[in-house]
Amino acid sequence: MKSLVSTAALAAALLASPAFAATNDAPPPIVVIGDRADDHIARPAETTASVSAQTIAEKINATSVEDALKYLPSLVIRKRNIGDTFAPIATRTSGLGASARSLIYADGALLSALIANNNGNGSPRWTLVTPEEIDHIDVIYGPFSAAYAGNSIGTVVNITTRNPDHLEARATALTNVQTFDYYGTHRTLPTWQASGSIGDRFGPLSLLASATQTTANSQPVSFITATTAPTGTTGGYNDASKTGAAIKVLGAGGLEHHVQDTYKIKAALDFTPDIRATYVLGIWHDDTQGAAESYLTSATGQAAYTGAFSSGVYTRDALHFSHALNLTGTTPRLDWQVVGTIYHYAHDLQNTPTSANVLPAAATGGVGTILRQDGTGWITLDAKAARHIGDGAQILSLGAHADRMTLANATYAATDWLDTATQGAPTALSQGRTRTLAIWAQDAVKLARGLTLTLGGRYEAWRAYGGYAYLNTAAAPVVQSERTATGFSPKATLEWKITPAYALRLSGGQAFRYPTVGELYQTTTVGTLLANPNPNLMPERARSAELALERRGPHGTARLSLFNEVIANALISQTGPVVGGAATSYVQNVDRTRARGVEIALERRDIAGTVDVQGSLTYADAITSADTVFPAAIGKLLPSVPRWKANAAVTWHPTSQVSLTTAARYASRNYANLDNSDVVGNTFGGFYQYFVVDARATFRMNDHVDVAVGVDNLGNDKYFLYHPFPQRSFTAQVNWRM
């Protein structure tokens, strides 16, 4: 609490600084706090952060869209390597295993994979958007808008891509080289990326097409460990596990080679000056191969392997489609919008040799498994409208929502894991669906000069059905019964514009986050038992509040936020008993978690006419406050939610053609286990602190060509967030535009 008070006092001093005095300069390219004028329907006054295409190009080494968010307040994206498809977002109060507590949209299409709540197949489908097509990104903090589902507990990210208004063409070539050195793995890992787009407007019709290919090589995703080295071998490295036990590191797994393609077509048709229809098609293909490396040597001097290495060898092949149709209308009194989206896994499979199929022979075939997710996906439909009443004194918004999430997860035995035609009988099946229907209303009323009250409410009806789980070692498959639940979430925001420069805002809201189909129906095993113990999970209920003081000026912004969040029945993996088996870890309802803290966000532009500075500091005390099943967790930090997070970026413009940026990201020690029993952080499976410094230089050669060079992790900080994270890497990029 002393740290919290000290941080708040520092922020108050910064908010009072005269450095933010108003001038008549042009609006900034990056806005850390504020509202955007393009979304009157969904948004009350609330805390936001934004990043523009110009900022991304000038200041961020971005090989994929999630990189654009890495210097925004409180956000951490677990991007393990270029090409990583498992990159969830962590927020002020939720960690990397709570992917379903955020909503990610691109042009209205849902990219959040709300089929699960984890850092695996529940991760957002970031790869459907590339940095070059972005116009801007808006991030909303907290569940204070009735227009969004309870998954907005953590954050909402709205990505908007460009619409051409004349003939345009662009092309980008990028290379990135990482040098990785840990244990016995010493590698230089190159990446190549090429992208291009072309667009034009033909009267009322605008068209934009783009394509991106990324070929990337990663550091190990995992390390193979044991208590001792196998008999008859030498080598390996002595270390400690995350719980402090002595281990021997035998080798590395998941050395990935990615070839990924993204194709986009965007068409917008203006029926009238006030009515527009937009359609966006996204196609993503992934071809990934994972390899293993042994640190062991046999008596004959050859590389030695055990069956544990086989899990680090795999192939992935995926083809996903995204469709979004958006119809909008605007008049002086009425704004309205209808958005429908479909995300479909046309095919998605991962092939792996079994542990009985030992390397090096396993690399060329043999028995294995094929995991298929073909048919998984989601459908969403939203309709909303805002009525402007009086002379801007009141805005009444209404909306309705429907979605359906489908999980189709099947594992098959294969006589040859490299040949999908040899697919045999299923060994495990997980299937099911969830459906949510919602209606909402929100009313913003100006009570007096500078004082606005926004009240809202959202009613949701949730249903889970079609649950089916099968394991070939179990006595019988499990057919789950249908589940239903309803909930009402009130919202309120009171904003006082004290002066044109200062605003004080108090927000409060309740949100229900319903269990994902994966949490309910994903097959869980204990030995040979089909445990699947949690088809009866209850929804999380979050009650959140924020008090924010903001100061704005044409030269910059500053914000101090105090936040508090209490979640009842939090859905978290923890150790508990299973009927018919020993205790194990699986998703359960934790009685109550509590997170409170303070966040400071600052931005200052044009210092001495050439320097821009932005940064943020977050302190969060996020703990388990009640847990009947696992009392050892009470009072301990929530998984992967550190007490301290900070970032800062300084940009110098020595000339109008040159931009030089240095940035830093920091997080304090955090934990993987709910009871914080993982006492060793900097080891495979552990969560450690990190301090990463990045740099970027951009040069505008002429009106058509920009060149950029950069480095990430300049100090070569070697740290783990369960997985080993990238070490020092260099980027070079050339952008051409017509």
C-alpha positions in Angstrom: 0.0 0.0 0.0 2.9 2.3 0.7 4.1 1.8 -2.9 0.7 2.5 -4.2 0.5 5.8 -2.3 4.0 6.9 -3.4 3.2 6.1 -7.0 -0.1 8.1 -6.8 1.8 11.0 -5.4 4.3 11.0 -8.2 1.5 10.9 -10.8 -0.2 13.8 -9.2 2.9 15.9 -9.4 3.3 15.0 -13.1 -0.3 15.9 -13.8 0.3 19.3 -12.4 3.5 19.9 -14.5 3.4 23.0 -16.7 5.0 21.0 -19.5 1.6 20.3 -20.8 0.5 23.9 -21.4 -1.8 24.3 -24.4 -0.5 25.6 -27.7 -1.9 25.8 -31.2 0.2 22.9 -32.5 -1.3 20.1 -34.8 -3.0 17.1 -33.2 -0.7 14.3 -32.3 -0.1 11.0 -34.2 -0.4 9.0 -31.0 -3.0 9.6 -28.3 -2.5 7.7 -25.0 -5.8 8.9 -23.6 -9.0 9.9 -25.3 -12.1 9.1 -27.3 -12.2 8.5 -31.0 -15.0 10.2 -33.0 -15.6 7.1 -35.1 -17.5 5.1 -32.5 -20.3 7.2 -30.8 -22.5 4.2 -30.4 -20.4 1.8 -28.2 -18.4 4.1 -26.1 -19.0 6.2 -23.0 -16.2 8.4 -21.8 -13.5 5.8 -20.7 -9.8 5.2 -20.5 -8.3 4.4 -23.9 -5.0 4.1 -25.6 -4.4 4.4 -29.3 -1.6 3.9 -31.8 -1.6 5.1 -35.4 0.0 3.8 -38.6 2.5 6.6 -38.5 3.6 5.7 -34.9 4.0 2.0 -35.9 6.1 2.9 -38.9 8.3 5.4 -37.1 8.7 3.9 -33.6 8.0 0.1 -33.5 9.9 -2.9 -34.9 6.6 -4.6 -35.9 6.7 -7.9 -37.7 3.1 -8.7 -36.7 0.1 -6.7 -35.6 0.4 -7.5 -31.9 3.9 -5.8 -31.8 2.0 -2.5 -32.3 0.6 -2.8 -28.7 3.8 -3.5 -26.8 4.4 0.1 -25.5 0.8 0.8 -24.5 0.0 1.0 -20.7 -0.3 -2.3 -18.8 -0.4 -4.6 -21.8 1.8 -7.6 -22.3 1.5 -9.9 -25.3 3.2 -13.3 -25.0 4.7 -13.4 -28.4 7.4 -16.1 -28.1 8.8 -15.7 -31.6 8.0 -14.3 -35.0 5.3 -16.5 -36.4 3.9 -17.5 -33.0 0.2 -18.4 -33.2 -0.1 -18.6 -29.4 0.2 -15.0 -28.3 -2.5 -14.1 -25.7 -2.7 -10.6 -24.2 -2.3 -9.8 -20.5 -3.9 -6.7 -18.9 -3.8 -4.7 -15.7 -5.5 -7.4 -13.7 -5.4 -10.6 -15.8 -2.5 -12.8 -16.8 -1.5 -14.7 -19.9 -3.7 -17.7 -19.2 -6.9 -15.6 -19.3 -7.3 -15.0 -23.0 -11.1 -15.0 -22.8 -10.9 -11.8 -20.6 -10.2 -9.7 -23.7 -11.9 -8.9 -27.0 -9.8 -8.3 -30.1 -11.6 -7.0 -33.3 -10.3 -6.1 -36.8 -12.8 -4.1 -38.8 -15.6 -5.6 -36.7 -14.4 -9.2 -37.1 -13.8 -11.0 -33.8 -10.2 -12.2 -33.6 -10.4 -13.4 -30.0 -10.7 -17.2 -30.0 -13.4 -17.5 -27.3 -13.4 -21.3 -27.8 -10.9 -21.5 -24.9 -9.4 -19.4 -22.0 -5.7 -20.2 -22.2 -2.4 -19.3 -23.9 -2.8 -22.0 -26.6 -5.8 -22.4 -28.9 -7.5 -19.6 -27.0 -5.0 -17.0 -28.3 -6.3 -14.3 -30.6 -6.0 -14.8 -34.3 -3.6 -11.9 -34.8 -2.2 -13.3 -38.0 -5.4 -12.2 -39.9 -4.0 -8.6 -39.8 -0.6 -7.3 -40.9 1.0 -4.1 -39.7 1.1 -2.5 -43.1 -2.7 -2.4 -43.5 -3.4 -0.8 -40.2 -4.9 2.7 -40.0 -5.1 2.9 -36.2 -5.7 0.7 -33.2 -7.8 1.7 -30.2 -7.5 -0.1 -26.8 -10.3 0.3 -24.2 -9.6 -0.5 -20.5 -12.2 -2.2 -18.3 -15.8 -3.5 -18.7 -17.5 -0.1 -18.6 -19.3 -0.1 -21.9 -22.6 -2.0 -22.2 -22.0 -2.6 -25.9 -19.3 -5.2 -25.1 -19.7 -8.7 -23.6 -18.2 -9.6 -20.2 -15.1 -10.8 -22.0 -14.1 -7.1 -21.9 -13.1 -7.5 -18.2 -9.5 -6.9 -19.2 -9.5 -4.9 -22.5 -11.1 -4.4 -25.9 -8.8 -3.9 -28.9 -10.3 -2.4 -32.0 -8.1 -2.6 -35.1 -9.1 -0.5 -38.1 -7.5 -1.0 -41.5 -7.2 1.5 -44.4 -9.9 2.3 -47.0 -8.3 3.8 -50.1 -9.7 7.0 -51.6 -7.5 7.0 -54.7 -5.1 4.7 -56.5 -2.5 3.4 -54.1 0.1 0.7 -54.0 2.5 -0.3 -51.3 5.3 -2.9 -50.8 7.4 -3.9 -47.8 10.4 -6.1 -47.4 11.7 -7.0 -43.9 14.3 -9.2 -42.4 15.0 -10.0 -38.8 17.9 -12.0 -37.4 18.0 -13.3 -33.8 21.1 -14.7 -32.1 20.1 -17.3 -29.5 22.5 -18.8 -26.9 21.2 -20.9 -24.0 22.3 -24.2 -22.6 23.6 -26.1 -25.6 21.6 -24.3 -28.3 23.6 -21.7 -30.2 21.8 -20.5 -33.3 21.4 -17.6 -35.7 17.7 -17.4 -36.6 16.7 -15.4 -39.7 13.2 -14.3 -40.7 12.0 -12.9 -44.0 8.8 -11.1 -44.7 7.4 -9.6 -47.8 4.0 -7.8 -48.2 2.2 -5.7 -50.7 -1.2 -4.1 -51.3 -3.0 -2.3 -54.1 -6.2 -0.3 -53.8 -8.4 2.3 -55.6 -11.7 4.0 -55.5 -14.2 3.8 -58.3 -16.9 6.3 -57.6 -18.8 4.9 -54.7 -16.8 1.7 -54.6 -13.3 1.3 -52.9 -11.2 -1.9 -53.2 -8.1 -2.9 -51.3 -6.2 -6.2 -51.7 -3.1 -7.2 -49.8 -0.8 -10.2 -49.3 1.9 -11.0 -46.8 4.3 -14.0 -46.5 6.4 -14.6 -43.5 9.2 -17.2 -43.3 10.5 -17.4 -39.7 12.8 -19.5 -37.6 12.4 -19.6 -33.8 14.4 -20.2 -30.7 13.3 -23.3 -28.7 9.7 -23.3 -27.5 10.6 -25.9 -24.8 13.4 -27.7 -23.1 13.5 -31.4 -22.3 14.3 -32.1 -18.7 14.6 -35.1 -16.4 15.9 -35.8 -12.9 19.0 -37.5 -14.3 20.6 -38.1 -17.7 19.7 -41.5 -19.2 22.1 -44.4 -18.6 24.9 -44.7 -21.1 24.8 -41.0 -22.1 26.9 -38.0 -21.3 26.1 -34.3 -21.5 23.2 -32.1 -20.5 23.1 -29.2 -18.1 22.4 -29.2 -14.4 19.7 -26.7 -13.3 16.6 -26.3 -11.1 13.0 -26.7 -11.9 10.5 -23.9 -11.2 9.8 -25.5 -7.8 13.5 -25.6 -6.9 14.1 -29.4 -7.6 17.4 -30.4 -9.2 17.0 -31.3 -12.9 19.1 -32.2 -15.9 18.4 -30.3 -19.1 18.7 -32.9 -21.9 17.9 -30.8 -24.9 15.6 -28.4 -26.7 12.3 -28.9 -28.5 10.0 -26.8 -30.7 12.6 -25.2 -32.8 10.1 -23.9 -35.3 10.2 -23.1 -38.9 7.2 -21.1 -40.0 5.9 -20.3 -43.5 2.7 -18.2 -43.1 0.6 -16.4 -45.7 -2.1 -13.8 -45.1 -4.4 -12.6 -47.9 -7.0 -9.8 -47.5 -9.6 -8.3 -49.7 -11.6 -5.2 -48.4 -14.5 -3.7 -50.4 -16.5 -0.7 -49.4 -19.6 0.6 -51.2 -21.3 3.9 -50.5 -25.0 3.5 -51.3 -25.5 7.1 -50.3 -23.3 9.7 -48.7 -24.7 8.4 -45.3 -24.9 4.6 -45.8 -21.9 2.4 -46.4 -21.4 -1.4 -46.7 -18.0 -3.0 -46.1 -16.9 -6.5 -46.7 -13.6 -7.9 -45.5 -12.3 -11.4 -46.5 -9.2 -12.7 -44.7 -7.4 -15.9 -45.5 -4.5 -17.3 -43.4 -2.3 -20.3 -44.1 0.3 -21.8 -41.7 2.9 -24.4 -42.5 5.1 -25.0 -39.4 7.7 -27.6 -38.6 9.1 -28.1 -35.1 12.4 -29.9 -34.5 14.4 -31.0 -31.5 18.1 -30.8 -30.5 19.8 -33.1 -28.0 22.5 -32.1 -25.6 23.3 -35.8 -24.9 25.9 -38.0 -26.4 25.8 -41.8 -26.6 28.8 -44.1 -25.9 29.5 -44.1 -29.7 29.6 -40.3 -29.8 26.2 -39.9 -31.5 23.4 -37.6 -30.4 21.2 -39.5 -27.9 17.5 -39.1 -27.4 14.7 -40.3 -25.2 11.0 -40.5 -25.9 10.4 -37.1 -24.2 12.1 -35.4 -27.2 9.3 -36.6 -29.5 6.8 -34.0 -28.2 9.1 -31.3 -29.4 8.9 -32.5 -33.0 5.8 -31.8 -35.0 4.2 -30.3 -38.1 1.3 -27.9 -38.3 -0.9 -27.2 -41.3 -3.8 -24.7 -41.0 -6.1 -22.8 -43.4 -8.5 -20.3 -41.7 -11.0 -18.0 -43.3 -12.5 -14.8 -41.8 -15.5 -12.9 -43.2 -16.9 -9.6 -41.9 -19.9 -7.7 -43.4 -20.5 -4.2 -41.9 -23.4 -1.9 -42.8 -23.3 1.6 -41.3 -25.5 4.7 -41.5 -25.0 8.2 -40.2 -27.4 11.1 -39.9 -27.3 14.2 -37.7 -29.7 12.5 -35.2 -29.1 8.8 -35.7 -26.0 6.5 -36.1 -26.5 2.8 -36.7 -24.5 -0.2 -37.5 -25.0 -3.9 -38.3 -21.9 -6.2 -38.2 -21.8 -9.9 -39.0 -18.7 -12.0 -38.8 -17.6 -15.6 -39.5 -14.3 -17.2 -38.5 -13.8 -20.8 -39.8 -11.0 -23.4 -39.4 -11.2 -25.0 -42.9 -8.5 -27.3 -41.8 -6.2 -27.2 -38.8 -4.0 -30.1 -37.8 -0.8 -30.9 -35.9 1.1 -34.1 -36.3 3.4 -35.5 -33.6 5.3 -38.7 -33.1 4.5 -40.7 -30.0 7.0 -41.0 -27.1 7.5 -44.7 -28.2 8.7 -43.4 -31.6 12.1 -42.2 -30.5 14.4 -39.8 -32.5 16.3 -39.8 -34.8 14.1 -42.5 -36.4 10.9 -40.5 -35.6 12.0 -37.6 -37.8 11.3 -39.7 -40.9 8.0 -41.2 -39.8 6.6 -43.9 -37.7 3.7 -44.0 -35.2 2.2 -40.8 -33.9 -0.9 -38.8 -33.5 -2.8 -36.3 -35.6 -4.7 -33.5 -33.8 -7.5 -32.0 -35.9 -9.6 -28.8 -35.3 -11.4 -28.7 -38.6 -14.8 -27.1 -38.2 -13.8 -25.1 -35.2 -14.8 -21.4 -35.3 -17.4 -18.8 -34.4 -20.2 -16.6 -35.8 -21.2 -13.2 -34.4 -23.9 -10.7 -35.2 -24.2 -7.2 -33.7 -26.8 -4.5 -34.3 -26.6 -1.1 -32.6 -27.9 2.4 -32.9 -27.4 5.8 -31.2 -30.0 8.5 -31.1 -28.8 12.1 -30.5 -31.4 13.9 -28.4 -31.6 17.7 -28.1 -28.6 19.8 -28.8 -26.1 17.1 -28.1 -27.3 16.9 -24.5 -28.2 13.3 -24.6 -27.1 10.2 -26.6 -29.3 7.1 -26.2 -27.7 3.8 -27.5 -29.3 0.5 -28.0 -28.0 -2.8 -29.3 -28.4 -6.6 -29.7 -25.8 -9.3 -30.0 -25.6 -13.0 -30.9 -22.7 -15.4 -31.1 -22.0 -19.1 -31.5 -18.7 -20.7 -30.6 -17.9 -24.2 -31.9 -15.1 -26.6 -30.7 -14.3 -29.6 -32.8 -11.1 -31.1 -31.5 -10.1 -34.7 -32.4 -6.9 -36.7 -31.9 -6.3 -39.7 -34.1 -3.7 -42.5 -34.0 -1.5 -42.6 -37.1 0.8 -45.4 -38.4 2.9 -42.6 -40.0 2.6 -39.2 -38.3 4.0 -37.4 -41.4 1.2 -38.8 -43.6 -2.4 -37.6 -42.8 -3.7 -40.3 -45.2 -2.7 -42.9 -42.5 -5.1 -41.4 -40.0 -6.5 -44.2 -37.8 -9.1 -44.5 -35.1 -9.8 -41.5 -32.8 -8.0 -41.6 -29.4 -9.6 -38.5 -28.0 -12.6 -36.3 -29.0 -13.7 -32.9 -27.6 -16.8 -31.3 -29.1 -19.3 -28.7 -28.1 -20.9 -25.3 -28.6 -21.8 -22.2 -26.7 -24.3 -19.6 -27.7 -24.9 -16.1 -26.3 -27.8 -13.7 -26.9 -27.7 -10.2 -25.5 -29.5 -6.9 -25.5 -28.1 -3.7 -24.1 -28.8 0.0 -23.6 -26.8 3.0 -22.7 -27.7 6.6 -22.0 -25.3 9.5 -21.8 -26.8 12.7 -20.4 -25.2 16.1 -19.7 -26.3 16.9 -16.2 -24.7 20.3 -16.2 -21.9 22.2 -17.9 -18.9 19.8 -18.0 -20.7 17.0 -16.2 -21.9 13.9 -18.0 -23.5 10.8 -16.6 -23.6 7.6 -18.6 -25.8 4.7 -17.4 -26.0 1.4 -19.2 -27.0 -2.2 -18.8 -26.5 -5.5 -20.6 -28.6 -8.6 -20.3 -27.2 -11.9 -21.6 -28.6 -15.4 -22.0 -26.0 -18.1 -22.4 -26.3 -21.7 -23.5 -23.8 -24.5 -23.7 -24.8 -27.7 -25.6 -23.5 -30.5 -27.7 -20.8 -31.4 -25.3 -19.1 -34.7 -26.0 -15.8 -36.2 -24.7 -14.2 -39.4 -25.6 -10.9 -41.1 -24.6 -9.9 -44.5 -25.9 -8.6 -45.6 -22.5 -11.8 -44.7 -20.7 -14.7 -47.0 -20.1 -17.2 -44.9 -22.1 -17.5 -41.5 -23.8 -19.2 -38.7 -21.9 -22.2 -36.9 -23.3 -22.6 -33.6 -21.4 -26.0 -32.2 -20.5 -27.1 -28.8 -21.8 -26.2 -25.7 -19.6 -27.9 -22.3 -19.5 -27.4 -19.1 -17.5 -28.4 -15.5 -17.6 -27.0 -12.3 -16.2 -27.5 -8.6 -16.1 -24.5 -6.2 -16.0 -25.1 -2.6 -15.0 -22.6 0.1 -16.0 -22.1 3.7 -14.9 -19.6 6.5 -15.7 -19.6 10.0 -14.3 -17.3 12.5 -16.0 -16.5 16.0 -14.9 -14.6 18.2 -17.2 -13.1 20.5 -14.6 -11.5 22.8 -17.2 -10.9 22.3 -20.9 -7.6 20.7 -19.9 -8.6 18.6 -16.9 -11.2 15.8 -16.6 -12.1 13.6 -13.7 -14.0 10.3 -14.4 -15.4 7.6 -12.1 -16.5 4.4 -13.8 -18.1 1.2 -12.4 -19.4 -1.9 -14.0 -20.4 -5.5 -13.5 -19.5 -8.1 -16.2 -20.2 -11.9 -16.5 -17.6 -13.9 -18.4 -19.3 -17.2 -19.3 -17.2 -20.4 -19.6 -15.8 -21.1 -23.0 -16.6 -24.3 -24.8 -13.0 -25.5 -24.2 -13.2 -24.9 -20.4 -16.4 -26.9 -20.3 -15.7 -29.8 -22.7 -12.0 -30.1 -23.5 -11.0 -33.6 -22.7 -9.1 -33.9 -19.4 -7.3 -37.0 -18.3 -6.0 -38.4 -15.1 -4.0 -41.5 -15.9 -6.4 -43.6 -18.0 -9.5 -41.9 -16.6 -11.6 -39.6 -18.7 -11.9 -37.0 -15.9 -13.4 -34.0 -17.8 -14.6 -32.8 -14.4 -15.9 -29.4 -15.2 -18.9 -29.3 -17.5 -20.7 -27.4 -14.7 -18.5 -24.4 -14.4 -20.2 -21.2 -13.3 -19.6 -17.9 -15.0 -17.1 -15.4 -13.6 -18.7 -12.2 -12.2 -16.4 -9.2 -12.2 -17.2 -6.0 -10.4 -14.8 -3.3 -11.6 -14.2 0.4 -10.8 -11.8 3.1 -12.0 -11.2 6.6 -10.9 -9.2 8.5 -13.5 -7.8 12.1 -13.6 -6.6 13.3 -17.0 -4.9 16.3 -18.4 -4.8 17.1 -22.1 -3.0 19.6 -24.2 -1.9 19.8 -27.8 1.6 19.0 -26.7 0.6 15.9 -24.6 -1.5 14.1 -22.2 -1.3 12.6 -18.7 -3.5 10.3 -16.8 -3.6 8.8 -13.3 -6.0 5.9 -12.8 -6.9 4.0 -9.6 -8.5 0.7 -10.3 -10.2 -2.1 -8.4 -11.6 -5.4 -9.6 -13.2 -8.3 -7.6 -14.1 -11.5 -9.5 -16.3 -14.1 -7.9 -16.1 -17.7 -9.3 -12.9 -16.8 -11.2 -12.1 -19.5 -13.8 -8.5 -20.5 -13.1 -6.6 -23.8 -13.3 -5.8 -25.1 -9.9 -5.1 -28.4 -8.1 -8.2 -30.2 -6.9 -9.6 -33.7 -6.4 -11.1 -35.7 -9.3 -13.8 -38.3 -8.8 -12.1 -41.7 -9.3 -8.6 -40.4 -9.5 -5.9 -38.5 -7.7 -5.8 -34.7 -7.3 -4.7 -32.9 -10.5 -4.8 -29.4 -12.0 -7.7 -28.3 -14.1 -10.0 -25.3 -14.6 -12.2 -24.6 -11.5 -14.2 -21.8 -10.0 -12.0 -20.0 -7.5 -14.2 -18.3 -4.9 -12.8 -14.8 -5.2 -9.9 -12.8 -6.6 -9.1 -9.2 -6.0 -6.9 -6.8 -8.0 -6.3 -3.2 -7.2 -3.7 -0.7 -8.2 -2.6 2.5 -9.9 -1.7 3.3 -13.5 0.2 6.4 -14.8 0.3 7.2 -18.5 2.2 10.1 -19.9 3.0 11.5 -23.3 4.8 14.7 -24.3 5.5 15.7 -27.9 7.7 18.3 -29.5 10.0 18.9 -26.6 12.4 21.5 -28.0 10.6 20.9 -31.2 12.3 17.6 -31.9 11.7 15.1 -29.1 8.6 12.9 -28.2 8.3 11.0 -24.9 5.7 8.5 -23.8 5.6 6.1 -21.0 3.5 4.3 -18.4 3.9 2.7 -14.9 1.4 0.2 -13.4 1.3 -1.1 -9.9 -1.1 -4.0 -9.3 -1.8 -6.0 -6.2 -3.7 -8.9 -7.7 -4.3 -11.8 -5.4 -6.5 -14.8 -4.6 -8.6 -13.6 -1.7 -10.8 -16.7 -1.1 -10.3 -20.3 -2.2 -12.1 -23.2 -0.5 -10.5 -25.9 -2.6 -6.9 -24.6 -2.6 -6.3 -22.5 0.6 -2.6 -22.3 -0.1 -3.4 -19.8 -2.9 -5.0 -17.2 -0.6 -3.1 -14.0 -0.5 -0.7 -15.0 -3.3 -0.3 -13.2 -6.6 -2.4 -14.2 -9.5 -0.6 -16.2 -12.2 1.5 -14.0 -14.6 0.2 -10.7 -13.1 3.4 -8.9 -11.8 3.2 -6.1 -9.2 5.0 -3.7 -11.5 4.9 -3.1 -15.2 6.4 -0.2 -17.1 7.3 1.0 -20.5 8.8 4.1 -22.0 9.8 5.4 -25.5 11.8 8.4 -26.5 11.9 9.6 -30.1 14.2 12.2 -31.6 13.5 13.8 -35.0 16.9 15.4 -35.9 15.3 16.3 -39.3 11.9 15.9 -40.8 13.2 12.8 -42.7 14.8 11.0 -39.7 13.3 9.4 -36.6 15.3 7.8 -33.9 13.6 5.9 -31.1 14.7 4.1 -27.9 12.1 2.2 -25.9 12.1 -0.1 -22.8 9.7 -2.6 -21.3 9.8 -3.9 -17.8 7.9 -6.4 -15.6 8.7 -7.5 -12.1 8.8 -11.2 -11.0 5.6 -13.1 -11.5 4.4 -16.6 -11.1 2.9 -19.6 -12.9 1.3 -21.3 -10.0 -1.7 -20.0 -8.1 0.0 -20.6 -4.8 3.3 -19.1 -6.0 5.1 -22.3 -5.3 7.2 -21.9 -8.4 10.1 -20.3 -6.4 12.6 -20.3 -9.4 11.6 -17.9 -12.1 14.4 -18.0 -14.6 14.0 -21.6 -15.8 11.8 -23.5 -18.2 8.2 -23.3 -16.9 8.9 -20.4 -14.6 8.0 -16.7 -14.9 10.7 -14.2 -14.4 11.2 -10.5 -14.4 12.5 -8.8 -17.5 13.9 -5.5 -18.7 14.1 -5.2 -22.5 15.4 -2.2 -24.4 14.5 -1.7 -28.1 15.7 0.8 -30.7 14.6 1.9 -34.1 15.8 4.4 -36.7 13.7 5.3 -39.7 14.8 7.3 -42.7 12.5 8.9 -45.3 14.5 8.7 -48.5 11.9 10.5 -50.6 8.1 10.6 -51.0 8.0 7.0 -52.0 10.7 5.1 -50.0 11.3 4.7 -46.2 14.1 2.6 -44.7 14.2 1.4 -41.1 16.7 -0.5 -39.0 16.1 -1.6 -35.4 17.1 -3.9 -32.6 14.9 -5.7 -30.0 16.3 -6.7 -26.6 19.4 -4.7 -27.1 20.8 -5.7 -23.7 20.2 -9.4 -24.6 18.1 -10.1 -21.4 17.6 -13.9 -21.1 14.3 -14.6 -19.4 11.4 -17.0 -19.3 7.7 -16.5 -19.3 7.2 -20.3 -19.1 9.0 -20.5 -22.4 12.4 -18.9 -23.2 11.9 -15.6 -24.9 13.7 -14.0 -27.8 17.2 -12.8 -27.2 18.8 -9.9 -29.2 17.4 -9.5 -32.7 18.1 -7.1 -35.5 15.5 -5.8 -38.0 15.9 -4.1 -41.4 12.9 -2.9 -43.4 12.2 -1.1 -46.7 8.8 0.4 -47.4 7.7 1.6 -50.8 4.5 3.4 -51.7 3.2 4.8 -54.9 
